[in-house]
Amino acid sequence: MKKRNVAIIAHVDHGKTTLVDGILKHSGMFRENEDTSNISMDSNDLEKERGITILAKTTALDYKDTRINILDTPGHADFGGEVERIMNMVDGVLLVVDAYEGAMPQTRFVLKKAFEAGAKPIVVINKVDKPSARCSKVLDEILDLFIELGADDEQLDFKVIYASALNGTCSFNDDLSTQTEGFSEILDTILEEIPEPTGDKDKALQFQPALLDYNEFVGRIGIGRIHNGKIKTGEMVTCCRLDGTTKQFRIQKLFGFYGYKRIEIEEAEAGDIVAIAGLSDISVGETVCNPSDILPLPILHIDEPTLQMTFGANSSPFVGRDGKIVTARKIEERLNRECQKDVSLRVEQSTNESFLVSGRGELHLGILIENMRREGFELEVSKPTVIIKEIDGQKMEPYEELQIEVPEDCVGSVIEQLGLRGAKMENMINFENQVRLNYTIPSRGLIGFSTDFMTLTKGYGIMNHTFKEYASCEAIDIGERKLGVLVSVDTGTSTAYSIGNLEDRGVMFIEPGTEVYEGMVVGECNRDNDLAVNVTKGKNLTNIRAAGSDHTVVLKRPRPISLEYALDYINSDELVEVTPNFIRIRKRILNTELRKKFDSRKEK
């Protein structure tokens, strides 16, 4: 059977996964009466809730006597390292672009990686059914981007397909009336445009994992493409390690991909994308060869982490009330298990009870925290900080490309705020009462910015960023919140009476009946200093006042605290307490008197 290996790449939320799901559902692999409404490549609960792809997925379908292997890649910048490595497994890419938003920062990043790998592009302009679609202008933007990224003549001669992945239609014309059901135009174009995988099944074996998975029974699973030769279950092979050493092992399991399933197979050959199990510590970029013919492939590049935060065992007075897993040993085991399948993650012991966890961005680490929370863990995490490197004796920090779209009436305040955070404007474009701004900004300038950004733009702003480079450190103080917080001085249950009396001091994070402890942050102060408050005080009852009079207090709605908001919000002297059902912000030093002494010494 002939083969084609293709990756679907795009900016976040441009419709990659919806398109893959649509192609699979229209490829005839399901019965007509089969319910496919809940089937999706995004199988993880968090992926479904957030509508983003977190981990790259592999699938395959048969079309016109050809096995088409499709890799659905993450669109978010924090998971961009997976896109880079996947380019080693494919010969072509489907570049999906939103018919309104056009080329975005991550579009540039993923397309650049595709060109560097020499992959043949096919452009799919998606969401053409949107009333705001501007297909011809978006196509011009894509062409400009191709030229800017140095595409050769063959890459510039790309085919364009107009689609609505949600409706399951596509055509070669941007006229909506020409849209037809199914995705045969896309599949036919893949067969015509994407070359067959190179490699010779009669040569010596060369297999290189580009992705990792983890299974309790077989350990690490390496997912990659067979560049040459054949591989069989049960045979002895040699792994060329990253440090130049070799190790022999037996192939315990061999998996292929079809539809939404990973299926066990006995044999695979050059050009196939497979998963192998048998070596418990196999790593991305190593080469699996025949013991008699050791031919290592070039090592794959793995993106270095740019952000780090401390994960520790929960030390609050409420420890163990909500979660089942509270010890530092269990947290360490879970973090090490995550490192088995996420090569962009690094974990180092910080103290007996805490660990320094480094990742690719706030979302990358936030997803890990959210997964641990759902598994029953209790932990406390610190404010994220960027990783400073020393290159040629000079301190360097990570910089990002930032693209934002804001309504015209918000531009001034956004530009002012970004200026304070060390951002340099690259260009500014106006269209349809919206302004698109492109910046280069230190990564630390983005920590805590999304909260301010949503406030400044009244929720209408769109922000996207992607890692650009390491450059010299800016001598600018960025990242700390300007306003102070309201901190509880007592442990107990909050009352409507106390909260009502404190409302003129700031914005509350809690409502009446919330359990609080000393040192817990219960609101935001409207001044730049922290304020110790008592939220547990009740109204003194006399024979004149009725006990039910408390119910007449009308309170403002408290500000909801999500995990992302809390991580963005906290200062360096605060922590986020994460349990299965609660997200609390707290001070590092809980005792009010000790905290005041520490703060006064710090000011001196």
C-alpha positions in Angstrom: 0.0 0.0 0.0 1.2 3.5 -0.8 1.8 6.0 2.1 1.6 9.7 2.8 2.8 11.3 6.0 1.3 14.8 6.6 1.1 17.1 9.6 -1.7 19.6 10.3 -0.2 22.9 11.5 -1.9 26.2 12.5 -2.2 29.0 15.0 -4.2 28.1 18.1 -8.0 27.8 17.5 -7.8 28.0 13.7 -9.5 24.6 13.4 -6.9 21.9 13.1 -8.5 19.3 15.3 -12.0 20.0 14.0 -10.6 19.5 10.4 -8.9 16.2 11.4 -12.1 15.0 13.1 -14.1 16.0 10.0 -11.7 14.2 7.6 -11.9 11.0 9.7 -15.7 11.1 9.9 -16.1 11.6 6.2 -13.5 9.0 5.2 -15.9 6.0 5.6 -14.3 4.4 8.6 -17.5 4.6 10.7 -20.8 2.9 10.2 -23.6 5.1 9.0 -25.6 4.5 12.2 -22.6 5.0 14.5 -22.7 7.9 16.9 -19.6 10.1 16.2 -20.8 13.2 18.0 -18.5 12.8 21.0 -15.5 11.3 19.2 -12.5 13.7 18.9 -8.8 13.7 18.5 -8.7 15.9 21.7 -9.4 13.0 24.1 -8.0 14.6 27.3 -10.7 16.3 29.5 -8.7 19.6 29.6 -8.3 19.6 25.8 -12.1 19.3 25.4 -12.9 22.0 28.0 -10.4 24.5 26.7 -10.8 23.7 23.0 -7.0 23.4 22.5 -4.7 20.6 21.6 -2.1 20.0 24.3 -0.4 16.8 23.0 0.3 15.9 19.4 -1.9 13.1 18.1 -1.3 10.5 15.4 -4.0 9.0 13.3 -4.3 7.3 9.9 -6.9 6.5 7.3 -7.1 4.6 4.0 -8.0 6.6 0.9 -7.8 5.4 -2.7 -5.4 2.5 -1.8 -3.1 4.9 0.1 -2.5 4.9 3.9 -2.5 8.6 4.9 -0.8 9.2 8.3 -2.0 12.5 9.8 -0.4 14.2 12.8 -2.5 16.8 14.6 -0.2 19.2 16.3 -0.7 21.7 19.2 -1.3 25.3 18.1 -0.2 27.0 21.3 3.3 28.5 21.6 3.9 26.6 24.9 3.7 23.3 23.0 5.6 24.5 19.9 8.5 22.1 20.6 6.3 19.2 19.5 5.6 20.8 16.2 9.3 21.2 15.5 10.1 17.5 16.2 7.1 16.3 14.2 8.5 17.9 11.0 11.0 15.1 11.1 8.2 12.5 10.7 6.3 14.0 7.7 6.9 15.0 4.1 4.2 17.7 3.8 1.9 19.9 5.9 -1.6 21.2 5.8 -1.3 24.8 6.9 -4.8 25.8 8.3 -5.5 29.5 8.5 -8.6 31.3 9.9 -10.5 33.1 7.1 -10.8 36.2 9.3 -7.8 36.2 11.5 -5.3 35.4 8.8 -1.6 34.8 9.5 -0.9 34.9 13.3 2.4 34.6 15.3 2.1 30.9 15.7 1.3 30.5 12.0 4.7 32.1 11.3 6.5 29.8 13.8 5.0 26.5 12.6 5.4 27.4 8.9 9.1 28.4 9.4 9.7 25.0 11.0 8.0 23.3 8.1 10.2 25.1 5.5 13.4 24.3 7.5 12.4 20.7 7.3 11.7 20.9 3.6 8.0 19.9 3.9 5.7 20.6 1.0 2.8 22.9 2.1 -0.9 22.8 1.2 -2.9 25.8 2.5 -6.4 25.3 3.9 -8.3 28.6 4.5 -10.8 27.5 7.2 -14.0 29.0 8.6 -15.0 30.5 5.2 -18.7 30.4 6.3 -17.9 33.2 8.9 -19.7 36.4 7.9 -16.4 38.3 8.6 -14.4 36.0 6.3 -11.9 37.9 4.1 -10.4 35.1 2.0 -8.6 37.0 -0.7 -6.8 39.3 1.8 -5.9 36.3 4.0 -4.4 34.6 0.9 -2.3 37.7 0.2 -1.1 37.7 3.8 -0.1 34.0 3.5 1.7 34.6 0.3 3.6 37.6 1.9 4.5 35.3 4.8 5.8 32.6 2.5 8.0 35.1 0.7 9.2 36.6 4.0 10.2 33.2 5.3 12.2 32.4 2.2 10.0 29.8 0.5 11.5 28.3 -2.7 9.7 28.3 -6.0 8.2 24.8 -5.4 6.9 25.9 -1.9 5.5 29.1 -3.3 3.5 27.1 -5.9 1.1 25.9 -3.2 -2.5 24.6 -3.6 -5.3 26.4 -1.7 -8.5 24.8 -0.5 -11.3 26.7 1.2 -13.1 24.8 3.9 -15.6 24.9 6.8 -14.3 22.2 9.1 -17.3 22.6 11.4 -19.8 22.2 8.6 -17.8 19.4 7.0 -17.5 21.1 3.6 -14.7 22.3 1.3 -13.9 23.5 -2.3 -11.2 24.9 -4.5 -13.1 28.2 -4.8 -13.7 30.9 -2.1 -17.3 31.3 -3.3 -19.5 29.8 -0.5 -22.0 28.4 -3.0 -19.3 26.0 -4.4 -18.7 24.3 -1.0 -19.4 20.5 -1.2 -19.9 18.0 1.6 -16.9 15.9 2.6 -13.2 16.5 2.3 -12.3 14.6 -0.9 -10.7 17.7 -2.4 -8.2 17.9 0.6 -7.5 14.1 0.4 -7.0 14.2 -3.4 -4.6 17.2 -3.0 -2.6 15.3 -0.4 -2.2 12.4 -2.8 -1.2 14.7 -5.7 1.0 17.2 -3.8 2.7 15.4 -0.9 5.5 13.1 -1.9 5.7 9.5 -0.8 8.0 9.0 2.3 11.6 8.4 1.4 13.3 5.4 2.8 14.2 1.9 1.8 12.6 -1.1 3.5 15.5 -3.3 2.4 18.2 -1.2 4.1 19.4 -1.4 7.7 16.8 -0.3 10.3 16.7 3.4 11.4 13.9 4.5 13.6 13.9 7.8 15.6 11.3 8.7 18.2 10.1 12.3 18.0 7.3 12.0 20.6 6.9 10.2 23.9 4.1 8.5 25.7 4.1 6.7 29.0 2.3 3.5 30.1 2.4 2.0 33.7 2.9 -1.5 32.2 5.6 -1.0 29.5 7.1 2.4 30.6 8.1 4.9 28.0 6.7 4.5 24.4 8.6 6.1 21.6 6.5 7.4 18.7 8.3 8.2 15.4 8.9 7.3 11.8 10.8 4.4 10.4 13.4 6.1 8.1 14.8 2.8 6.7 14.4 -1.0 7.1 11.8 -3.0 8.9 10.9 -3.5 12.6 9.2 -6.6 14.2 7.8 -7.4 17.6 10.2 -9.5 19.7 13.4 -8.7 17.7 16.6 -7.5 19.4 17.6 -3.9 18.4 20.2 -1.4 19.5 19.4 2.1 20.7 22.1 4.8 20.0 21.8 7.1 23.0 22.1 10.9 23.0 25.5 10.7 24.8 27.0 8.4 22.2 26.6 5.1 24.1 24.5 2.2 22.8 22.0 -0.2 24.6 20.4 -3.4 23.3 16.8 -4.2 24.0 13.9 -6.3 22.7 10.9 -4.8 21.1 8.1 -5.8 23.5 5.2 -4.1 21.7 4.8 -2.4 18.4 1.8 -0.1 17.7 0.3 1.4 14.6 -2.4 4.0 14.3 -5.7 3.8 12.6 -8.6 6.3 13.1 -8.8 7.2 16.8 -7.2 3.9 17.9 -3.7 2.7 18.6 -3.5 -0.9 17.4 -1.0 -3.6 18.1 0.9 -4.8 15.0 3.6 -7.4 14.4 5.7 -5.7 11.7 6.3 -2.3 10.1 8.6 -0.9 7.4 10.2 2.3 6.1 7.8 5.2 5.9 5.4 3.9 8.6 4.7 6.0 11.7 4.7 3.6 14.7 5.1 3.5 18.5 7.6 1.1 20.2 7.9 -0.2 23.8 10.7 -2.1 25.3 13.3 0.4 26.5 12.1 2.1 29.7 14.1 5.3 29.3 14.0 5.8 25.5 14.3 9.5 24.6 13.4 11.8 21.8 16.1 12.0 19.1 17.8 8.7 19.8 18.1 6.1 17.0 16.9 2.5 17.1 19.1 0.3 14.7 19.9 -3.3 13.9 22.7 -4.5 16.4 24.8 -5.4 13.3 24.3 -2.1 11.5 24.6 0.9 13.9 23.7 4.0 11.9 22.6 6.9 14.1 20.4 9.7 12.6 21.1 13.4 13.4 19.9 14.2 16.9 16.6 16.2 17.1 16.6 19.7 18.7 14.5 20.0 21.9 13.3 23.4 22.9 14.8 24.6 26.3 12.4 25.7 29.1 12.1 29.4 29.4 10.0 29.7 32.6 10.2 28.1 36.1 8.2 27.9 39.3 8.4 26.1 42.6 6.0 23.3 43.4 5.8 22.3 47.1 3.7 20.2 49.5 0.8 22.2 50.8 1.8 23.9 54.1 -1.5 25.8 54.8 -3.6 25.2 58.0 -6.2 23.5 55.7 -3.8 20.8 54.4 -5.3 17.4 53.9 -8.9 18.6 54.1 -9.7 18.4 50.4 -7.0 16.3 48.6 -5.9 12.7 49.1 -2.3 13.1 48.0 -0.4 15.7 50.1 3.2 14.4 50.6 6.3 15.8 48.9 7.3 12.3 47.9 4.1 11.7 46.0 4.4 15.1 44.3 8.0 14.2 43.3 6.9 10.8 41.9 4.1 12.5 39.8 6.5 15.2 38.4 9.1 12.6 37.5 6.3 10.6 35.7 5.4 13.7 33.8 9.0 14.1 32.7 8.9 10.6 31.2 6.6 11.8 28.4 7.2 15.6 28.3 10.7 16.3 27.1 10.3 20.1 27.5 9.8 19.7 31.3 12.7 19.8 33.9 12.4 19.0 37.6 15.1 19.7 40.2 14.9 19.3 44.0 14.7 22.7 45.6 14.2 21.8 49.3 13.0 18.7 51.1 9.4 19.8 50.5 9.6 21.7 47.2 10.8 21.2 43.6 11.9 23.7 40.9 9.8 22.9 37.8 10.9 24.5 34.4 8.7 24.5 31.3 7.9 26.4 28.1 5.4 28.9 29.5 2.6 29.6 31.9 0.1 27.5 30.0 2.5 24.5 29.9 3.0 24.6 33.7 -0.7 25.6 34.3 -1.9 22.4 32.5 0.4 20.2 34.6 -0.9 21.8 37.9 -4.6 21.5 36.7 -4.0 17.8 35.9 -2.4 17.1 39.3 -5.3 19.0 41.0 -7.8 16.7 39.3 -5.9 13.6 40.3 -6.4 14.5 44.0 -3.1 16.4 44.8 -2.7 19.3 47.2 0.2 21.6 46.5 1.4 25.1 46.7 3.1 26.9 43.7 5.1 30.1 43.5 5.0 33.0 41.0 6.5 32.0 37.6 9.9 33.5 36.8 11.9 33.5 33.6 15.1 31.5 33.3 18.1 33.7 32.8 21.0 32.2 30.8 24.6 33.2 30.7 25.9 33.3 27.2 29.6 34.4 26.5 29.7 36.0 30.0 26.6 38.1 29.4 23.2 37.6 31.1 20.5 36.8 28.6 16.7 36.5 29.0 14.0 35.1 26.7 12.1 37.4 24.4 8.7 36.8 22.7 6.9 38.0 19.6 3.6 39.5 20.8 0.7 40.2 18.5 -2.5 41.8 19.9 -5.8 42.9 18.5 -7.7 45.6 20.3 -10.6 48.0 19.7 -9.5 51.4 18.6 -10.6 53.1 21.8 -8.3 50.9 24.0 -5.1 51.3 22.0 -3.6 54.2 24.1 -3.8 52.4 27.5 -2.5 49.1 26.0 0.5 50.8 24.4 1.3 52.7 27.6 1.1 49.5 29.7 3.3 47.6 27.3 5.9 50.4 27.3 6.2 50.0 31.1 6.8 46.3 30.5 9.8 46.8 28.2 8.0 46.0 24.9 9.2 47.5 21.6 6.6 48.1 18.9 7.4 46.5 15.5 4.3 47.7 13.5 0.7 48.8 13.8 -2.1 48.0 11.4 -5.7 49.4 11.5 -8.7 47.5 10.0 -12.5 47.6 10.7 -12.3 49.5 14.0 -9.6 47.1 15.2 -5.9 47.7 15.6 -3.3 45.0 15.3 0.0 45.7 17.2 3.2 43.6 16.9 5.8 43.8 19.6 9.0 42.2 20.8 8.8 41.9 24.6 10.8 40.2 27.4 9.0 37.1 28.5 8.9 38.4 32.1 7.0 41.4 30.7 4.1 39.0 29.9 3.9 37.5 33.4 0.7 38.9 34.9 -0.1 40.9 31.8 -3.1 38.9 30.5 -5.1 40.0 33.6 -4.3 43.7 33.0 -4.9 43.3 29.3 -8.4 41.9 29.7 -9.3 44.8 32.1 -7.8 47.4 29.7 -9.7 46.0 26.7 -12.9 45.2 28.6 -12.5 41.6 27.5 -12.5 42.4 23.8 -8.7 42.1 23.2 -7.0 39.1 21.6 -3.4 38.4 22.6 -1.0 35.8 21.1 2.7 35.3 21.7 5.5 32.9 20.7 9.1 32.5 21.8 11.6 34.5 19.6 15.1 34.4 21.1 17.4 34.9 24.0 18.8 38.4 24.2 20.6 40.7 26.7 18.6 41.5 29.9 16.7 44.8 30.0 17.5 47.0 33.1 13.8 47.4 33.8 11.7 46.4 36.8 8.8 44.4 35.5 6.3 41.9 36.8 5.2 42.8 40.3 1.5 43.8 40.9 1.1 47.4 41.8 -2.0 47.1 44.1 -1.9 45.5 47.6 -4.1 42.8 48.9 -6.6 42.2 51.8 -5.1 39.5 54.1 -7.1 37.7 56.7 -5.8 38.1 60.3 -8.0 35.3 61.7 -9.1 31.7 61.0 -12.8 30.9 60.8 -15.8 31.4 58.5 -16.3 34.7 56.7 -19.5 36.7 57.5 -21.6 39.0 55.3 -21.4 41.7 58.0 -17.5 41.8 57.9 -17.4 41.6 54.1 -20.0 44.4 53.8 -17.8 46.7 56.0 -14.7 46.0 53.9 -16.2 46.5 50.4 -15.0 50.2 50.3 -11.4 49.0 50.9 -11.2 47.0 47.7 -12.5 44.0 45.7 -13.3 40.8 47.6 -12.3 37.3 46.4 -14.5 35.4 48.8 -18.2 35.3 49.7 -19.9 34.9 53.1 -19.5 31.4 54.5 -16.0 30.8 53.1 -13.5 29.1 55.4 -10.4 31.3 55.8 -7.2 31.2 57.7 -4.6 33.7 58.9 -2.4 34.9 56.0 -4.9 33.9 53.3 -5.6 36.6 50.7 -9.3 37.5 50.7 -9.4 40.4 48.3 -7.6 43.1 46.4 -6.8 46.4 48.2 -7.6 49.7 46.4 -4.2 51.1 47.6 -0.6 49.9 46.9 -0.1 48.5 50.4 -1.4 45.2 51.9 -4.1 45.5 54.5 -4.7 43.0 57.4 -8.5 42.5 57.8 -10.9 40.5 59.9 -13.5 38.8 57.7 -14.9 36.4 60.4 -16.3 39.1 62.7 -20.1 38.8 63.3 -22.6 41.5 64.2 -23.1 41.8 68.0 -26.7 40.9 68.8 -28.8 42.7 71.3 -32.5 42.6 72.3 -33.0 45.4 69.7 -31.3 43.9 66.7 -32.8 40.8 65.2 -30.6 37.8 64.3 -32.0 37.8 60.8 -30.9 41.4 60.0 -27.7 40.0 58.5 -29.7 38.7 55.5 -30.6 42.3 54.4 -26.9 43.0 53.5 -26.5 43.3 49.7 -22.9 42.5 48.7 -21.1 43.0 45.4 -20.3 39.8 43.6 -16.7 38.6 44.5 -14.1 38.3 41.8 -13.8 34.7 40.7 -10.3 33.2 41.1 -9.2 30.6 38.5 -5.9 28.9 38.5 -4.6 31.0 35.5 -5.8 34.2 37.2 -4.1 33.3 40.5 -0.7 32.4 38.8 -0.8 35.7 36.9 -1.9 37.7 39.9 0.5 36.7 42.7 3.6 38.6 43.8 6.9 37.0 44.8 5.9 37.0 48.5 2.7 35.0 47.8 1.8 31.4 46.9 -1.2 29.7 45.2 -2.7 26.9 47.3 -4.1 24.3 44.8 -6.5 21.5 46.0 -9.0 19.4 44.1 -11.9 21.9 44.8 -10.2 25.1 45.9 -7.8 27.7 44.5 -6.6 30.0 47.3 -4.0 32.8 47.3 -2.0 33.1 50.4 1.1 34.9 51.8 4.3 32.9 52.2 4.5 34.1 55.8 1.1 33.4 57.3 1.5 35.0 60.7 0.5 38.6 60.6 3.1 39.9 63.1 6.0 38.0 61.6 5.0 39.2 58.1 5.0 42.8 59.2 8.5 42.4 60.8 9.8 40.8 57.6 8.3 43.5 55.4 9.7 46.3 57.5 13.2 44.8 57.4 12.9 44.4 53.6 12.0 48.1 53.1 15.1 49.2 55.0 
